[in-house]
């Protein structure tokens, strides 16, 4: 799944951002970057189910070795 940052700017100037395809606490790095770019700070946060998931990296060579056994 591709990683995305969905940003919504309301008519009142409030910015709402949501990370998509980013598992675990890595999503917070994207929000932190957005805060720096906008010179803003997060007032409220809601964590989606992806926040509680982990991103498992697979080693294709290891997988191939296991298949050969």
Biopython code that builds the backbone (N, CA, C, O; Angstrom):
import numpy as np
from Bio.PDB.StructureBuilder import StructureBuilder

atoms = [
    (1, "UNK", "N", (0.848, -1.186, 0.000)),
    (1, "UNK", "CA", (0.000, 0.000, 0.000)),
    (1, "UNK", "C", (0.887, 1.239, 0.000)),
    (1, "UNK", "O", (1.894, 1.299, 0.705)),
    (2, "UNK", "N", (0.497, 2.222, -0.798)),
    (2, "UNK", "CA", (1.289, 3.443, -0.836)),
    (2, "UNK", "C", (1.034, 4.290, 0.414)),
    (2, "UNK", "O", (-0.046, 4.251, 1.003)),
    (3, "UNK", "N", (2.044, 5.046, 0.795)),
    (3, "UNK", "CA", (1.936, 5.923, 1.960)),
    (3, "UNK", "C", (1.459, 7.288, 1.490)),
    (3, "UNK", "O", (1.975, 7.845, 0.521)),
    (4, "UNK", "N", (0.456, 7.820, 2.198)),
    (4, "UNK", "CA", (-0.100, 9.118, 1.835)),
    (4, "UNK", "C", (-0.389, 9.940, 3.082)),
    (4, "UNK", "O", (-0.598, 9.403, 4.170)),
    (5, "UNK", "N", (-0.397, 11.230, 2.899)),
    (5, "UNK", "CA", (-0.812, 12.165, 3.929)),
    (5, "UNK", "C", (-1.964, 12.957, 3.327)),
    (5, "UNK", "O", (-1.768, 13.738, 2.396)),
    (6, "UNK", "N", (-3.168, 12.755, 3.860)),
    (6, "UNK", "CA", (-4.361, 13.437, 3.359)),
    (6, "UNK", "C", (-4.567, 14.675, 4.223)),
    (6, "UNK", "O", (-4.689, 14.591, 5.445)),
    (7, "UNK", "N", (-4.602, 15.833, 3.551)),
    (7, "UNK", "CA", (-4.694, 17.103, 4.270)),
    (7, "UNK", "C", (-5.973, 17.820, 3.855)),
    (7, "UNK", "O", (-6.283, 17.939, 2.670)),
    (8, "UNK", "N", (-6.706, 18.292, 4.856)),
    (8, "UNK", "CA", (-7.940, 19.045, 4.613)),
    (8, "UNK", "C", (-7.814, 20.381, 5.335)),
    (8, "UNK", "O", (-7.520, 20.426, 6.529)),
    (9, "UNK", "N", (-8.037, 21.464, 4.606)),
    (9, "UNK", "CA", (-7.976, 22.805, 5.203)),
    (9, "UNK", "C", (-9.383, 23.381, 5.194)),
    (9, "UNK", "O", (-9.980, 23.576, 4.136)),
    (10, "UNK", "N", (-9.902, 23.650, 6.381)),
    (10, "UNK", "CA", (-11.250, 24.184, 6.514)),
    (10, "UNK", "C", (-11.315, 25.666, 6.207)),
    (10, "UNK", "O", (-10.285, 26.338, 6.148)),
    (11, "UNK", "N", (-12.530, 26.182, 6.009)),
    (11, "UNK", "CA", (-12.684, 27.612, 5.708)),
    (11, "UNK", "C", (-12.264, 28.481, 6.896)),
    (11, "UNK", "O", (-11.981, 29.669, 6.742)),
    (12, "UNK", "N", (-12.229, 27.865, 8.085)),
    (12, "UNK", "CA", (-11.773, 28.586, 9.273)),
    (12, "UNK", "C", (-10.253, 28.528, 9.434)),
    (12, "UNK", "O", (-9.707, 29.059, 10.401)),
    (13, "UNK", "N", (-9.564, 27.875, 8.474)),
    (13, "UNK", "CA", (-8.105, 27.796, 8.514)),
    (13, "UNK", "C", (-7.560, 26.603, 9.272)),
    (13, "UNK", "O", (-6.350, 26.378, 9.281)),
    (14, "UNK", "N", (-8.431, 25.834, 9.909)),
    (14, "UNK", "CA", (-7.972, 24.656, 10.643)),
    (14, "UNK", "C", (-7.536, 23.574, 9.669)),
    (14, "UNK", "O", (-8.181, 23.340, 8.647)),
    (15, "UNK", "N", (-6.437, 22.924, 10.001)),
    (15, "UNK", "CA", (-5.884, 21.875, 9.150)),
    (15, "UNK", "C", (-6.150, 20.529, 9.802)),
    (15, "UNK", "O", (-5.873, 20.323, 10.984)),
    (16, "UNK", "N", (-6.693, 19.621, 9.007)),
    (16, "UNK", "CA", (-6.917, 18.253, 9.462)),
    (16, "UNK", "C", (-6.046, 17.361, 8.581)),
    (16, "UNK", "O", (-6.092, 17.459, 7.354)),
    (17, "UNK", "N", (-5.255, 16.495, 9.204)),
    (17, "UNK", "CA", (-4.371, 15.618, 8.443)),
    (17, "UNK", "C", (-4.569, 14.175, 8.896)),
    (17, "UNK", "O", (-4.796, 13.898, 10.074)),
    (18, "UNK", "N", (-4.477, 13.278, 7.940)),
    (18, "UNK", "CA", (-4.628, 11.853, 8.226)),
    (18, "UNK", "C", (-3.583, 11.094, 7.416)),
    (18, "UNK", "O", (-3.424, 11.330, 6.218)),
    (19, "UNK", "N", (-2.885, 10.197, 8.065)),
    (19, "UNK", "CA", (-1.932, 9.365, 7.345)),
    (19, "UNK", "C", (-2.639, 8.101, 6.882)),
    (19, "UNK", "O", (-3.502, 7.568, 7.580)),
    (20, "UNK", "N", (-2.266, 7.628, 5.703)),
    (20, "UNK", "CA", (-2.859, 6.426, 5.124)),
    (20, "UNK", "C", (-1.722, 5.518, 4.668)),
    (20, "UNK", "O", (-0.801, 5.960, 3.981)),
    (21, "UNK", "N", (-1.791, 4.255, 5.053)),
    (21, "UNK", "CA", (-0.777, 3.296, 4.635)),
    (21, "UNK", "C", (0.495, 3.351, 5.452)),
    (21, "UNK", "O", (1.513, 2.782, 5.056)),
    (22, "UNK", "N", (0.453, 4.025, 6.582)),
    (22, "UNK", "CA", (1.638, 4.150, 7.446)),
    (22, "UNK", "C", (1.293, 3.494, 8.775)),
    (22, "UNK", "O", (0.427, 3.973, 9.506)),
    (23, "UNK", "N", (1.965, 2.414, 9.077)),
    (23, "UNK", "CA", (1.633, 1.641, 10.265)),
    (23, "UNK", "C", (2.487, 2.042, 11.469)),
    (23, "UNK", "O", (3.630, 2.477, 11.330)),
    (24, "UNK", "N", (1.904, 1.883, 12.634)),
    (24, "UNK", "CA", (2.625, 2.137, 13.876)),
    (24, "UNK", "C", (2.915, 3.609, 14.109)),
    (24, "UNK", "O", (2.259, 4.486, 13.548)),
    (25, "UNK", "N", (3.897, 3.858, 14.936)),
    (25, "UNK", "CA", (4.221, 5.226, 15.333)),
    (25, "UNK", "C", (4.910, 6.027, 14.238)),
    (25, "UNK", "O", (5.141, 7.225, 14.405)),
    (26, "UNK", "N", (5.244, 5.384, 13.113)),
    (26, "UNK", "CA", (5.870, 6.099, 11.993)),
    (26, "UNK", "C", (4.977, 7.230, 11.491)),
    (26, "UNK", "O", (5.475, 8.218, 10.951)),
    (27, "UNK", "N", (3.670, 7.095, 11.662)),
    (27, "UNK", "CA", (2.744, 8.133, 11.200)),
    (27, "UNK", "C", (3.011, 9.465, 11.902)),
    (27, "UNK", "O", (2.790, 10.532, 11.330)),
    (28, "UNK", "N", (3.480, 9.392, 13.125)),
    (28, "UNK", "CA", (3.733, 10.619, 13.884)),
    (28, "UNK", "C", (4.856, 11.447, 13.268)),
    (28, "UNK", "O", (4.866, 12.671, 13.398)),
    (29, "UNK", "N", (5.806, 10.786, 12.595)),
    (29, "UNK", "CA", (6.891, 11.501, 11.927)),
    (29, "UNK", "C", (6.340, 12.371, 10.797)),
    (29, "UNK", "O", (6.822, 13.482, 10.574)),
    (30, "UNK", "N", (5.338, 11.869, 10.089)),
    (30, "UNK", "CA", (4.734, 12.632, 9.007)),
    (30, "UNK", "C", (3.974, 13.836, 9.553)),
    (30, "UNK", "O", (4.029, 14.923, 8.979)),
    (31, "UNK", "N", (3.281, 13.643, 10.639)),
    (31, "UNK", "CA", (2.544, 14.755, 11.254)),
    (31, "UNK", "C", (3.525, 15.795, 11.783)),
    (31, "UNK", "O", (3.286, 16.996, 11.658)),
    (32, "UNK", "N", (4.615, 15.344, 12.368)),
    (32, "UNK", "CA", (5.637, 16.268, 12.872)),
    (32, "UNK", "C", (6.218, 17.099, 11.720)),
    (32, "UNK", "O", (6.439, 18.300, 11.871)),
    (33, "UNK", "N", (6.461, 16.467, 10.587)),
    (33, "UNK", "CA", (6.969, 17.188, 9.421)),
    (33, "UNK", "C", (5.959, 18.235, 8.961)),
    (33, "UNK", "O", (6.333, 19.361, 8.635)),
    (34, "UNK", "N", (4.699, 17.868, 8.935)),
    (34, "UNK", "CA", (3.650, 18.812, 8.546)),
    (34, "UNK", "C", (3.598, 19.999, 9.509)),
    (34, "UNK", "O", (3.436, 21.142, 9.083)),
    (35, "UNK", "N", (3.734, 19.724, 10.799)),
    (35, "UNK", "CA", (3.751, 20.806, 11.795)),
    (35, "UNK", "C", (4.898, 21.775, 11.508)),
    (35, "UNK", "O", (4.719, 22.991, 11.583)),
    (36, "UNK", "N", (6.066, 21.240, 11.183)),
    (36, "UNK", "CA", (7.223, 22.104, 10.895)),
    (36, "UNK", "C", (6.993, 22.925, 9.633)),
    (36, "UNK", "O", (7.308, 24.114, 9.597)),
    (37, "UNK", "N", (6.446, 22.296, 8.603)),
    (37, "UNK", "CA", (6.194, 23.009, 7.346)),
    (37, "UNK", "C", (5.198, 24.145, 7.525)),
    (37, "UNK", "O", (5.332, 25.197, 6.901)),
    (38, "UNK", "N", (4.202, 23.933, 8.375)),
    (38, "UNK", "CA", (3.151, 24.935, 8.583)),
    (38, "UNK", "C", (3.427, 25.851, 9.764)),
    (38, "UNK", "O", (2.667, 26.784, 10.020)),
    (39, "UNK", "N", (4.522, 25.585, 10.492)),
    (39, "UNK", "CA", (4.808, 26.301, 11.727)),
    (39, "UNK", "C", (3.580, 26.265, 12.637)),
    (39, "UNK", "O", (3.093, 27.291, 13.112)),
    (40, "UNK", "N", (3.097, 25.033, 12.861)),
    (40, "UNK", "CA", (1.873, 24.812, 13.632)),
    (40, "UNK", "C", (2.105, 23.706, 14.652)),
    (40, "UNK", "O", (3.165, 23.081, 14.685)),
    (41, "UNK", "N", (1.104, 23.480, 15.473)),
    (41, "UNK", "CA", (1.185, 22.379, 16.431)),
    (41, "UNK", "C", (-0.129, 21.617, 16.456)),
    (41, "UNK", "O", (-1.196, 22.172, 16.190)),
    (42, "UNK", "N", (-0.031, 20.345, 16.778)),
    (42, "UNK", "CA", (-1.206, 19.492, 16.865)),
    (42, "UNK", "C", (-1.983, 19.830, 18.125)),
    (42, "UNK", "O", (-1.413, 19.910, 19.214)),
    (43, "UNK", "N", (-3.282, 20.026, 17.975)),
    (43, "UNK", "CA", (-4.142, 20.331, 19.110)),
    (43, "UNK", "C", (-4.852, 19.074, 19.593)),
    (43, "UNK", "O", (-5.039, 18.878, 20.794)),
    (44, "UNK", "N", (-5.247, 18.225, 18.647)),
    (44, "UNK", "CA", (-6.010, 17.023, 18.983)),
    (44, "UNK", "C", (-5.574, 15.894, 18.050)),
    (44, "UNK", "O", (-5.264, 16.128, 16.881)),
    (45, "UNK", "N", (-5.554, 14.680, 18.572)),
    (45, "UNK", "CA", (-5.181, 13.518, 17.763)),
    (45, "UNK", "C", (-6.146, 12.372, 17.996)),
    (45, "UNK", "O", (-6.618, 12.146, 19.111)),
    (46, "UNK", "N", (-6.423, 11.666, 16.936)),
    (46, "UNK", "CA", (-7.183, 10.424, 17.003)),
    (46, "UNK", "C", (-6.373, 9.391, 16.243)),
    (46, "UNK", "O", (-5.947, 9.641, 15.115)),
    (47, "UNK", "N", (-6.157, 8.238, 16.848)),
    (47, "UNK", "CA", (-5.367, 7.205, 16.202)),
    (47, "UNK", "C", (-6.269, 6.197, 15.514)),
    (47, "UNK", "O", (-7.208, 5.672, 16.111)),
    (48, "UNK", "N", (-5.967, 5.934, 14.242)),
    (48, "UNK", "CA", (-6.705, 4.936, 13.482)),
    (48, "UNK", "C", (-6.128, 3.557, 13.768)),
    (48, "UNK", "O", (-5.109, 3.434, 14.447)),
    (49, "UNK", "N", (-6.769, 2.535, 13.259)),
    (49, "UNK", "CA", (-6.315, 1.164, 13.533)),
    (49, "UNK", "C", (-4.890, 0.921, 13.045)),
    (49, "UNK", "O", (-4.178, 0.109, 13.635)),
    (50, "UNK", "N", (-4.452, 1.608, 11.977)),
    (50, "UNK", "CA", (-3.089, 1.426, 11.474)),
    (50, "UNK", "C", (-2.042, 1.821, 12.503)),
    (50, "UNK", "O", (-0.935, 1.283, 12.489)),
    (51, "UNK", "N", (-2.366, 2.740, 13.387)),
    (51, "UNK", "CA", (-1.420, 3.167, 14.421)),
    (51, "UNK", "C", (-1.042, 1.989, 15.315)),
    (51, "UNK", "O", (0.092, 1.907, 15.787)),
    (52, "UNK", "N", (-1.970, 1.092, 15.544)),
    (52, "UNK", "CA", (-1.750, -0.029, 16.447)),
    (52, "UNK", "C", (-1.189, -1.258, 15.738)),
    (52, "UNK", "O", (-0.964, -2.289, 16.371)),
    (53, "UNK", "N", (-0.962, -1.152, 14.422)),
    (53, "UNK", "CA", (-0.381, -2.250, 13.661)),
    (53, "UNK", "C", (1.133, -2.047, 13.557)),
    (53, "UNK", "O", (1.646, -0.952, 13.788)),
    (54, "UNK", "N", (1.823, -3.113, 13.211)),
    (54, "UNK", "CA", (3.258, -3.001, 13.000)),
    (54, "UNK", "C", (3.567, -3.255, 11.540)),
    (54, "UNK", "O", (2.860, -4.000, 10.861)),
    (55, "UNK", "N", (4.608, -2.642, 11.075)),
    (55, "UNK", "CA", (5.043, -2.810, 9.701)),
    (55, "UNK", "C", (6.168, -3.841, 9.699)),
    (55, "UNK", "O", (7.269, -3.570, 10.177)),
    (56, "UNK", "N", (5.887, -5.001, 9.168)),
    (56, "UNK", "CA", (6.865, -6.082, 9.166)),
    (56, "UNK", "C", (7.589, -6.077, 7.826)),
    (56, "UNK", "O", (6.975, -6.206, 6.767)),
    (57, "UNK", "N", (8.906, -5.925, 7.897)),
    (57, "UNK", "CA", (9.712, -5.986, 6.689)),
    (57, "UNK", "C", (10.132, -7.428, 6.481)),
    (57, "UNK", "O", (10.526, -8.116, 7.423)),
    (58, "UNK", "N", (10.046, -7.871, 5.253)),
    (58, "UNK", "CA", (10.426, -9.246, 4.968)),
    (58, "UNK", "C", (11.755, -9.276, 4.231)),
    (58, "UNK", "O", (12.065, -8.388, 3.436)),
    (59, "UNK", "N", (12.507, -10.282, 4.500)),
    (59, "UNK", "CA", (13.780, -10.505, 3.836)),
    (59, "UNK", "C", (13.537, -11.552, 2.758)),
    (59, "UNK", "O", (13.388, -12.737, 3.056)),
    (60, "UNK", "N", (13.497, -11.110, 1.510)),
    (60, "UNK", "CA", (13.163, -12.010, 0.407)),
    (60, "UNK", "C", (14.156, -13.164, 0.296)),
    (60, "UNK", "O", (13.758, -14.280, -0.037)),
    (61, "UNK", "N", (15.433, -12.920, 0.566)),
    (61, "UNK", "CA", (16.437, -13.989, 0.504)),
    (61, "UNK", "C", (16.154, -15.044, 1.574)),
    (61, "UNK", "O", (16.268, -16.242, 1.314)),
    (62, "UNK", "N", (15.788, -14.602, 2.766)),
    (62, "UNK", "CA", (15.479, -15.526, 3.845)),
    (62, "UNK", "C", (14.245, -16.341, 3.504)),
    (62, "UNK", "O", (14.212, -17.548, 3.748)),
    (63, "UNK", "N", (13.242, -15.704, 2.949)),
    (63, "UNK", "CA", (12.015, -16.398, 2.560)),
    (63, "UNK", "C", (12.336, -17.465, 1.516)),
    (63, "UNK", "O", (11.813, -18.578, 1.589)),
    (64, "UNK", "N", (13.180, -17.141, 0.555)),
    (64, "UNK", "CA", (13.550, -18.104, -0.480)),
    (64, "UNK", "C", (14.289, -19.297, 0.128)),
    (64, "UNK", "O", (14.050, -20.440, -0.263)),
    (65, "UNK", "N", (15.187, -19.036, 1.084)),
    (65, "UNK", "CA", (15.924, -20.130, 1.743)),
    (65, "UNK", "C", (14.961, -21.058, 2.489)),
    (65, "UNK", "O", (15.113, -22.280, 2.454)),
    (66, "UNK", "N", (13.976, -20.469, 3.160)),
    (66, "UNK", "CA", (13.002, -21.272, 3.913)),
    (66, "UNK", "C", (12.203, -22.130, 2.938)),
    (66, "UNK", "O", (11.912, -23.291, 3.227)),
    (67, "UNK", "N", (11.852, -21.574, 1.805)),
    (67, "UNK", "CA", (11.090, -22.333, 0.812)),
    (67, "UNK", "C", (11.898, -23.505, 0.255)),
    (67, "UNK", "O", (11.336, -24.540, -0.104)),
    (68, "UNK", "N", (13.201, -23.337, 0.187)),
    (68, "UNK", "CA", (14.071, -24.386, -0.360)),
    (68, "UNK", "C", (14.253, -25.555, 0.607)),
    (68, "UNK", "O", (14.648, -26.645, 0.194)),
    (69, "UNK", "N", (13.969, -25.337, 1.880)),
    (69, "UNK", "CA", (14.174, -26.386, 2.890)),
    (69, "UNK", "C", (13.130, -27.470, 2.769)),
    (69, "UNK", "O", (13.148, -28.433, 3.536)),
]
sb = StructureBuilder()
sb.init_structure("model")
sb.init_model(0)
sb.init_chain("A")
sb.init_seg("    ")
for serial, (resi, resn, name, xyz) in enumerate(atoms, 1):
    if name == "N":
        sb.init_residue(resn, " ", resi, " ")
    sb.init_atom(name, np.array(xyz, "f"), 0.0, 1.0, " ", f" {name:<3s}", serial, name[0])
structure = sb.get_structure()
